[in-house]
Amino acid sequence: MSVFQLLNGMTFAALLFIVASGFTLIFGLLRIVNLAHGALYLLGGYIGLAVAQATGIYLLSGLAAMGGIALAGLVLDQTLLRWVKGYELRQVLLTLGVALVINDLTLVIWGGDTFSVPVPPELQGAASILGVTYPKFRLFVLAVGVATFLALWLMLNKTRLGALIRAGVDDAEMVEASGINIQRVFLLTFMLGAALAGLGGWLGGAFLTLYPSADSEILVFSMAVVIIGGRGSLVGAAVGSVLIGMLNTFGQVWFPELAYFVIFGPMAVLLAFRPLGLFGRAA
Amino acid sequence: MTSLAPTVVTTNKSGLRSALAWVGSAAILFVLIALPFVLKSYHLGIATQILIFAILAMSVDVLAGFAGRTPLCHGAIFGTATYFVIYGVNTWGLPLPVAMMIGVAAATAVAAVFALLAVRVSGVYFLLLTLALGLVIWGICLRWSQVTGGENGLRGDLRTGALADPATFYALVLVISLCAFFAMRRFVNSPFGLTLRGIRDSESRMASMGYNVTLHVFLAFTISGFFAGVAGAIYAVFNNFVSPSAVALAQSVQGLLMAIVGGIGTLVGSFVGAAVIIILEQFVSAYTERWQMVLGIVFILIMLFAPEGIVGKSRTLWHRRK
């Protein structure tokens, strides 16, 4: 295992974590499997691309991607999902319909070509780390991934909102009964999860590039992460991301054409022993 | 999602109604048989496609409507058979019937593996897991280009001899789809099928009464995969071409949507659902390339307003009129 491949695995894991943490937050608290998460990622990437092209300010494009997708999450939750509250399968299938619509919309607007979100000069080129020369941008993604983990961990464990979310994951009814407006917590969590998809799309837009089927690809990776890590678990998402990131990197080196097998084989074995994932708890 | 069980009412009170139902079924059958004599070959092709996808939708319905587990991998199982049939004929030089049998067997095997992994979970987890498993097949078909042809797919030349005639092919598919329908109806009304419905309604109760829930779900999944494979094998002959889009998520989604539009747990609704979706697709594609968006919107509208589907809804209305 060379340092180079280790870094490849870790940087990909960081991107996966950003996307999957949003997915698992929504899944854990709202019990919604948001199949539009991949489409939101793609849309976030394209928004980032458009803003970066229009203004040339990199940081602004990131904020626009996050804000835009959080807004999309707000609209999705308030206009569509609220009508099917409490019906798990109808919610999931509804988000699937939304995913199809968003994916096709991006195809209409941006076409089928491959795009890459422009990166500022400071993040271009390579840096020397651990004795190898490595692309700076990927290290930046790794740093953002770690920062996201820390921020989410602090938010969940040290703030009032985090306490409410944790309590809601365990027993939403009880939280509501103690006089908390859980619906507002739900909405905030949904927007936060969506914003993370937008952030992922913005970073992924330069890391993996943007193209029409990128949304299903990132969605399947995020689902694998959440299936391995367990519903609603932040640590689970981190462990799952590292596992999947590493397996994907080494799978592509050793069995390039069957890389998917290398990822999902271990996932399947794990499920046979722990159907709810490593850190999952029964609902 | 798990709507009313499709128990056919056969009490004395409803003698007239069951007679009506019989007359209705006979009329529909007559129309289906008469189609080749009225339709142009292009439209007959669409009718054939509807029948093929009705088999796929019914296979989804067996699992979703009767075992209470909604799968999102049946497109992948379906497409596995399609790939095997075309590959078998092209590369291995097999005769078509043998290739089709191998295709169905491969699809059933894939379904059995999926079932082994998915039997322990239910509800949203089941959906999520089958979705991920289906995407694995898609990933393999996309990336393993030496065998699958990658994005370009595989072209076959299977519609030769008598099969080249649209009317003959339609008749053949009609017979197979009716056989599949009666086989699946028999299956869901058998003691085994009744146990499945029990599991759908209350898993813990069935388990405490001594039923082997895991085994029942496993078998139901595998059998439903068999029928998805049958549909996929016929589709290979129908389409003469297979690409990753045959195993993509959209295919699984479409199969499930057809079952839902028709009415989950009705079986016969799958024919209605397949007809509605495919005719809509033909209609929309004539005017715009945005079929995927329309499909997504249909999905959203159905989930919001009529989750019990067309046949389910009309059954509810029908029974209310008593």
Boltz contact constraints between the chains, C-beta under 6 A:
constraints:
  - contact:
      token1: [A, 33]
      token2: [B, 124]
      max_distance: 6.0
  - contact:
      token1: [A, 33]
      token2: [B, 128]
      max_distance: 6.0
  - contact:
      token1: [A, 83]
      token2: [B, 304]
      max_distance: 6.0
  - contact:
      token1: [A, 88]
      token2: [B, 124]
      max_distance: 6.0
  - contact:
      token1: [A, 89]
      token2: [B, 1]
      max_distance: 6.0
  - contact:
      token1: [A, 89]
      token2: [B, 70]
      max_distance: 6.0
  - contact:
      token1: [A, 90]
      token2: [B, 303]
      max_distance: 6.0
  - contact:
      token1: [A, 90]
      token2: [B, 307]
      max_distance: 6.0
  - contact:
      token1: [A, 92]
      token2: [B, 124]
      max_distance: 6.0
  - contact:
      token1: [A, 92]
      token2: [B, 127]
      max_distance: 6.0
  - contact:
      token1: [A, 93]
      token2: [B, 303]
      max_distance: 6.0
  - contact:
      token1: [A, 94]
      token2: [B, 300]
      max_distance: 6.0
  - contact:
      token1: [A, 94]
      token2: [B, 303]
      max_distance: 6.0
  - contact:
      token1: [A, 97]
      token2: [B, 296]
      max_distance: 6.0
  - contact:
      token1: [A, 97]
      token2: [B, 299]
      max_distance: 6.0
  - contact:
      token1: [A, 97]
      token2: [B, 300]
      max_distance: 6.0
  - contact:
      token1: [A, 100]
      token2: [B, 292]
      max_distance: 6.0
  - contact:
      token1: [A, 100]
      token2: [B, 295]
      max_distance: 6.0
  - contact:
      token1: [A, 100]
      token2: [B, 296]
      max_distance: 6.0
  - contact:
      token1: [A, 101]
      token2: [B, 293]
      max_distance: 6.0
  - contact:
      token1: [A, 101]
      token2: [B, 296]
      max_distance: 6.0
  - contact:
      token1: [A, 104]
      token2: [B, 292]
      max_distance: 6.0
  - contact:
      token1: [A, 104]
      token2: [B, 293]
      max_distance: 6.0
  - contact:
      token1: [A, 220]
      token2: [B, 132]
      max_distance: 6.0
  - contact:
      token1: [A, 220]
      token2: [B, 135]
      max_distance: 6.0
  - contact:
      token1: [A, 223]
      token2: [B, 128]
      max_distance: 6.0
  - contact:
      token1: [A, 223]
      token2: [B, 132]
      max_distance: 6.0
  - contact:
      token1: [A, 257]
      token2: [B, 143]
      max_distance: 6.0
  - contact:
      token1: [A, 257]
      token2: [B, 144]
      max_distance: 6.0
  - contact:
      token1: [A, 260]
      token2: [B, 136]
      max_distance: 6.0
  - contact:
      token1: [A, 260]
      token2: [B, 139]
      max_distance: 6.0
  - contact:
      token1: [A, 260]
      token2: [B, 140]
      max_distance: 6.0
  - contact:
      token1: [A, 264]
      token2: [B, 136]
      max_distance: 6.0
  - contact:
      token1: [A, 268]
      token2: [B, 117]
      max_distance: 6.0
  - contact:
      token1: [A, 271]
      token2: [B, 117]
      max_distance: 6.0
  - contact:
      token1: [A, 275]
      token2: [B, 120]
      max_distance: 6.0
  - contact:
      token1: [A, 275]
      token2: [B, 121]
      max_distance: 6.0
